[in-house]
Amino acid sequence: MSYIFDKKAKLVGRTDKGFLWLLNVHDDWIHDQYGESYIYYGHIYSSLNPFHPLSTSITGYFHDVDSKKWIKVKAGVAKFNPENIQDSWEDRIENLIKIKFKTGVYKYVKKNG
């Protein structure tokens, strides 16, 4: 079986907890037992590490089909502000990506005296 970098999935979670969990698109979410819930359908993308097609512990970026917004997912969990979930979603994926450049070798010299 080959590993993949993106797939259809959904993010689900209670409205009062501040966490959304990644599920496979066909997995059931028993929201009736948990009260009010968020359910977002879309795609999960991993730019660095391929994953098993049935995996849900993915680190990457989730793109919601309905709103066309993005949220970062780490190990299958997306954190959000329970008071205003819209603060956690971005219109563009570029707003979520941070790039660090490592240039050269850094040497620290201790001055005597």
Contacts in CASP RR format, 6 or more apart in sequence:
PFRMAT RR
TARGET T0000
AUTHOR 0000-0000-0000
METHOD contacts of the structure
MODEL  1
MSYIFDKKAKLVGRTDKGFLWLLNVHDDWIHDQYGESYIYYGHIYSSLNP
FHPLSTSITGYFHDVDSKKWIKVKAGVAKFNPENIQDSWEDRIENLIKIK
FKTGVYKYVKKNG
1 52 0 8 1.000
1 53 0 8 1.000
3 50 0 8 1.000
3 51 0 8 1.000
3 52 0 8 1.000
3 53 0 8 1.000
4 50 0 8 1.000
4 51 0 8 1.000
4 53 0 8 1.000
5 45 0 8 1.000
5 46 0 8 1.000
5 47 0 8 1.000
5 50 0 8 1.000
5 51 0 8 1.000
6 43 0 8 1.000
6 44 0 8 1.000
6 45 0 8 1.000
6 46 0 8 1.000
7 25 0 8 1.000
7 43 0 8 1.000
7 44 0 8 1.000
7 53 0 8 1.000
8 25 0 8 1.000
8 41 0 8 1.000
8 42 0 8 1.000
8 43 0 8 1.000
9 22 0 8 1.000
9 23 0 8 1.000
9 24 0 8 1.000
9 25 0 8 1.000
9 42 0 8 1.000
9 43 0 8 1.000
9 44 0 8 1.000
9 56 0 8 1.000
9 62 0 8 1.000
10 22 0 8 1.000
10 23 0 8 1.000
10 24 0 8 1.000
10 25 0 8 1.000
10 27 0 8 1.000
10 29 0 8 1.000
10 39 0 8 1.000
10 40 0 8 1.000
10 41 0 8 1.000
10 42 0 8 1.000
11 20 0 8 1.000
11 21 0 8 1.000
11 22 0 8 1.000
11 23 0 8 1.000
11 38 0 8 1.000
11 39 0 8 1.000
11 40 0 8 1.000
11 62 0 8 1.000
11 64 0 8 1.000
11 71 0 8 1.000
11 73 0 8 1.000
11 78 0 8 1.000
12 20 0 8 1.000
12 21 0 8 1.000
12 23 0 8 1.000
12 29 0 8 1.000
12 31 0 8 1.000
12 37 0 8 1.000
12 38 0 8 1.000
12 39 0 8 1.000
12 40 0 8 1.000
13 19 0 8 1.000
13 20 0 8 1.000
13 21 0 8 1.000
13 29 0 8 1.000
13 31 0 8 1.000
13 34 0 8 1.000
13 37 0 8 1.000
13 38 0 8 1.000
13 39 0 8 1.000
14 34 0 8 1.000
14 35 0 8 1.000
14 36 0 8 1.000
14 37 0 8 1.000
14 38 0 8 1.000
15 36 0 8 1.000
15 37 0 8 1.000
15 38 0 8 1.000
15 82 0 8 1.000
15 85 0 8 1.000
16 36 0 8 1.000
16 82 0 8 1.000
17 82 0 8 1.000
18 79 0 8 1.000
18 80 0 8 1.000
18 81 0 8 1.000
18 82 0 8 1.000
18 85 0 8 1.000
19 77 0 8 1.000
19 78 0 8 1.000
19 79 0 8 1.000
19 80 0 8 1.000
20 38 0 8 1.000
20 40 0 8 1.000
20 71 0 8 1.000
20 77 0 8 1.000
20 78 0 8 1.000
20 79 0 8 1.000
20 80 0 8 1.000
21 56 0 8 1.000
21 76 0 8 1.000
21 77 0 8 1.000
22 44 0 8 1.000
22 56 0 8 1.000
22 57 0 8 1.000
22 58 0 8 1.000
22 62 0 8 1.000
22 73 0 8 1.000
22 76 0 8 1.000
22 77 0 8 1.000
22 78 0 8 1.000
23 29 0 8 1.000
23 56 0 8 1.000
24 54 0 8 1.000
24 56 0 8 1.000
25 41 0 8 1.000
25 42 0 8 1.000
27 56 0 8 1.000
29 37 0 8 1.000
29 39 0 8 1.000
31 37 0 8 1.000
31 39 0 8 1.000
38 85 0 8 1.000
40 62 0 8 1.000
40 64 0 8 1.000
40 66 0 8 1.000
41 64 0 8 1.000
41 65 0 8 1.000
41 66 0 8 1.000
42 62 0 8 1.000
42 63 0 8 1.000
42 64 0 8 1.000
42 65 0 8 1.000
43 62 0 8 1.000
43 63 0 8 1.000
43 65 0 8 1.000
44 58 0 8 1.000
44 60 0 8 1.000
44 61 0 8 1.000
44 62 0 8 1.000
44 73 0 8 1.000
45 60 0 8 1.000
45 61 0 8 1.000
45 62 0 8 1.000
45 63 0 8 1.000
46 58 0 8 1.000
46 59 0 8 1.000
46 60 0 8 1.000
47 60 0 8 1.000
47 61 0 8 1.000
48 59 0 8 1.000
49 59 0 8 1.000
51 58 0 8 1.000
56 76 0 8 1.000
57 75 0 8 1.000
57 76 0 8 1.000
58 73 0 8 1.000
58 75 0 8 1.000
58 76 0 8 1.000
59 73 0 8 1.000
59 74 0 8 1.000
59 75 0 8 1.000
59 76 0 8 1.000
60 72 0 8 1.000
60 73 0 8 1.000
60 74 0 8 1.000
61 70 0 8 1.000
61 71 0 8 1.000
61 72 0 8 1.000
61 73 0 8 1.000
61 93 0 8 1.000
61 96 0 8 1.000
61 97 0 8 1.000
62 70 0 8 1.000
62 71 0 8 1.000
62 72 0 8 1.000
62 73 0 8 1.000
62 78 0 8 1.000
63 69 0 8 1.000
63 70 0 8 1.000
63 93 0 8 1.000
64 70 0 8 1.000
64 71 0 8 1.000
64 89 0 8 1.000
67 89 0 8 1.000
68 91 0 8 1.000
69 89 0 8 1.000
69 90 0 8 1.000
69 91 0 8 1.000
70 89 0 8 1.000
70 90 0 8 1.000
70 91 0 8 1.000
70 92 0 8 1.000
70 93 0 8 1.000
70 95 0 8 1.000
70 96 0 8 1.000
71 78 0 8 1.000
71 80 0 8 1.000
71 88 0 8 1.000
71 89 0 8 1.000
71 90 0 8 1.000
71 96 0 8 1.000
72 78 0 8 1.000
72 96 0 8 1.000
78 88 0 8 1.000
79 88 0 8 1.000
80 87 0 8 1.000
80 88 0 8 1.000
80 89 0 8 1.000
81 87 0 8 1.000
81 88 0 8 1.000
90 96 0 8 1.000
END
